[in-house]
Amino acid sequence: MSADALTPAEAARWAARSGLPLAPERHAAVAATAGHIHSVVSLLRELDFGDTPPSAAYRAGEEPDRAAV
């Protein structure tokens, strides 16, 4: 995350707003996990899928076998 990383206190506040109160000893772990998820999602957003069709266009079992023995 950037300079505005989620603090343990903010993680607790957001969790409470969502109806998921956290025990005080979990605040730091939840903030760290949220930071990690944010960094992974940020990397995924940078991927260029180009002409990749949406998943709804894929039909399992209809592709030709290309395996070699």
N, C-alpha and C positions, 0 to 999 in steps of 0.2 A: 504494500500500500504506500501511498504518498505520505507527505508530512502530516496529513490529517488522518492518520491511522486511528483505528477504533481503540479507545482506552478501555480498561476493564470496567470502569464506572459507566461508560457509555454502553458497553455490551450489556451490563446488568439493566440499565434503563430501557434499552430497546427490547430486551427479552421480557421485562415486566410489562411493557406496552403491548406486547404480543400475547400476553396471558401466560407466559412461561417464566415465572419467578425462579431465579437462580440462587443457589446457596452461595454465600460469599467466597468460599474457597474455589468456586468454579469460574468466577468472573474473568480471571487472567487467562485461563485455558480457553474459554469461549471466545475472548477477544483475539487470541492467537490463532485459533481455528478459523475465525471469520477473516482474518488477515490473509491466511494461506488460501482460502477459497477465493478471495478477491484477486489475489495474484494469479491463480490458475485461470480464472475466468478472463482476466485481462489478457493473458497470453492467447487464449482461445479466440478472443475477439480480433486479434491481429492476423489470424490465419486467412489466407485468400483461397477460397474454394472455387473460384473461377466458374467454370461451366459444369460444376458438379450438380446433378439433378437433386431435387429434394428427396428425402427418404421415401415419400409416398410413391415415387416412381419406380422404386426397386421391387422386383418380384422374385422372391427366393425360389430357387430351383429352375428358373428359366434361362440362366446363363449357361453357355457351353462349358463342358469340362475341358480344362487346359492342363490337367495333371500329366506328368510324365513319370514313367517308372524307370 
